[in-house]
């Protein structure tokens, strides 16, 4: 007995879905690695430990960029923070925005590559 047209279309869509999923995972990993390199280049470098700490980890179907050496200071450097000196005077440290621009580039680049790949 031959397969119904609905069943055949379903099989084609399933195989297409798997292909898109595999391509998008590969593109996600590529873009994440490029983002980590851009962050290494654009991060503040007092001792170099923070800048060299950017890495990529795979979580499920996504790739995540994170700082493995100094994760606790990413927000403090990106946005600045309150400080208190030895005399009790308060102020703010200057912000060093370096993550947001790379994040925006990475999102746009991922979307562009997925559209081109499909």
N, C-alpha and C positions, 0 to 999 in steps of 0.2 A: 504494500500500500504506500502511496506517495505521501510526503509530508504536506500539511496544509501551508498555505501561503503565510498565514500568521506565525506559524512555528518557524518557518524559514527566515522571516523578517526578524523575529525575536533572536534567532541564532546569530544573524548578521550584526544586529545591534549589540548583543553581548560581546562578540569578538571585537567590535569597534570600541566598546566601552573599556575593555581590558587593554587595548592598544593605547588609548588616550590616557588611561591611568598609568601605564608604564612610562609613557613619554613624559607626562607631567611630573612624575616622581624623579626621573632623570634630570629634567630641566630644573626642578626645585633644588636638587643637590648641587648642580652646576652654579646656579645663581647664588645660593647660600655660600658656597666657597668663594665666589667673587666678592660677595658682601663682606666676608670675613677679611679678605685681603684689603679691601678698601678701608675697612675700619682700622686695620693695623696701620695703614698709611696715614689716616686722618686723626687718630686718637692723640690726646695730649701725651707727651713723653717726658715725664720728670725723671723717672729711673728706667723707663722702657718696659717694665714688667706688665703694666696695665695694657699697653698697646700690643704687646706680643701675646697676650692671653686670649685673643679672639679665636674661636674655634666653631666647628659645626658638629652637631649631633643629630642623628636620625631618630625621630619620634613618630612611630606609626608610618604614615605615608608622607610625612612632612620632614623637612630639614630645618633645624633651629640653629640660629647663630647666637652664641652666648660668650661671655668672658669667663673662662675657667679659672683664671688666676686671681682676679679682683672683681667678682660679680657684685659685691656690695657697694661699689662706688660708681657704677655706671650712671645711675640717676643723679647722684651728687655732682658729677662732672658735667653731665648733659644740661642740667637746669640751674646749677649753683645751689648754695644752701646757706643757712644762717650760721654765723660763727660768733664766738665770744673770745676776746683776747684776755690777757692776764690782768688787765685793769677793769674788766667788767663791761667794756664797751662792746656793743653789738654791731653787726654789719652783715653783709652778704658777700660770699665769695663769687667771683665772676663765673658765669656759665661758659662752658666750652662745648657748644653744640656740634656733635660729630656723628651721632647715631641717626637722628631723624632724616637727614639728607640721604644717607645710605639706605635706610629703610624705604624711603619713597622711590629711590632708584631701583631697588630690588623688586618691589611690587610691580612697578611699571615694566621692568625688564622681563620678569616672570610671565606677566600677562602677554607681552609682545611675543615672546618665544613660544608660548603655548599656542597662540593664534597662528603663528607661522608654521609650527610643527604639525598642526592638524589640518 
